[in-house]
Amino acid sequence: MRFSGVPAVLFACLAAASCTSSSGIDEVLSQKPSLETTSSVARPASPVPTANVAMAEPKAQPEEVLAWAGPVPTPEALVPQTRMAGMPIPAEKPIALLTPPKPAARTSPAKRSRIYSRQFRDAKPINFGRASPRALAVHGVDVSRWQGEIDWPRLRTQGANFAYIKATDGGDHLDPMFRKNWRGAHEAGLRRGAYHFFYWCRTAGEQADWFIRNVPREPNALPPVIDVEYNGESSCKRRLSPEKIREKMQVFMDRLERHYGQRPIIYTAPDFYRDNLQGAFLDYPFWLRAVAAHPSKVYPGRKWLFWQYSGSGLSHGVEGKIDLNVFHGSEDQWHDWVNARSS
């Protein structure tokens, strides 16, 4: 190997002061993504799409990655970790009800999307008896990078009438399939929303800003979701008190509600709910994981909007397993609820 030209090149580079290190936003983009995943989705053995935030777009235009939905509105310089006095919150009636509220009268009938009946199978079927999710009309899925490439039109005809799509976790990780899944679900006619996996070792304000930077504010989107649960694979081993957990959640949810104009939905699992959320957030809608029994048995007294009834669903359009969910209401109530979100 010849090295004859190397010293001259290095000298010229230093002399011209052009070999400087990057700073600012490049330092943020160079951070390694967190390893957060929802516990309901097992990591597959087969390869899945890999990407990080820094590689999602050409480096010359990092704003496309960090500000897909535009700049983050910051009405205050710093948001304390408590609910701010006088904070403007959209005057929306809480939707954590068994029966979604009837929307205001319209001058013309709202267009209703077709509801496909449930055609899913299950690798680990559970007999829920008379309380089976099959008795409910509107089923859907939640997905992340671990589902790989999704045939959204085919998945919809199998009964996926809505989809919650993993967007972010912590304050520095964007799911590499989020943009593609967000567009694909919309083009296939599904109602879709985005969810954030909450990371207890980052501030709530940082995480809210990160979600807002990467999830567009669209009139027909479902309310954003905050996913709060224990994760044994997390690099964050901190266990906060229930009071501190609820405080951080409130800050995050307030920021999202101001930005998106919709009250966020809380997704949780039985153990985390038992330790931290019983009796709390009564004016928020809940999305409950209960894969072995009806939510009324797992979460006594808690009203809910969505039920995640399986983490082992099988469907055409997806390779491997997928989470299955159902809306708590009739088909008419579903249309009323989503139309109210779009008005």
C-alpha angles and dihedrals in degrees: 000000000000122000100174096120100041102088091050092050093049092048092050091049093052093043092054090048089226099125096081126146122248122248141176114032094010089063090055092048092049093061115111114250118252119253097232118145132163111260090230093070118064119211108255123233092229121078117275129197111286125202140130133216094262093057098043092093135013110288091237090070107038091155089076089064099040098037107032089141095038132264120331112258108231111184088175130036095228129016114213118223092256135072106278117237112250092012110168109241122179110260095242124146110244110262099204090112134123089234116040113234119264110253123238118273114277130212089228131022114268115243112252121215118225116266114220119208120242113274098161124129126208131223089207106028119196125204104226091176117211090348092063117149086230087077090067121081109218119060131177146162142238120219144180138173090295091074090061117198112006127202094216099185091052093044090053094054088053090064106279100137093160136020134200109206127204108243111162146350131196115349102298112035127092117185103246092222096048099098094045093046092045092055095038094053091049094048090051091054100252122142105239141189136177131240135203125210106222117229114204096207094064129067118261091236093056091050094047091051091049093051092047091050092056107032116069122229103238127169096228098046121115117246115284118259131222110207111208119179143118117275119192091194094057120117086219109083095175116128111197127197117265089249093054092045092054091045093054092045091052093053091049094046094047091054093050093046092053092049102041099030091230130100109248122243120235116225116194145154130235101261095046092045092050093051100040118009110044109127093003132115095017091167094056128086115245132213107200131200111219114152100162105038141014115283090244088067097040097042106028113205096003117128114218141192103195131027122203099206101170140030093183104060122150124206144160108258095043132071112223129354128340135188115254124210140176136204117240101237147044126293090260091050089051092054091047091050098048092044090053089053090053097048 
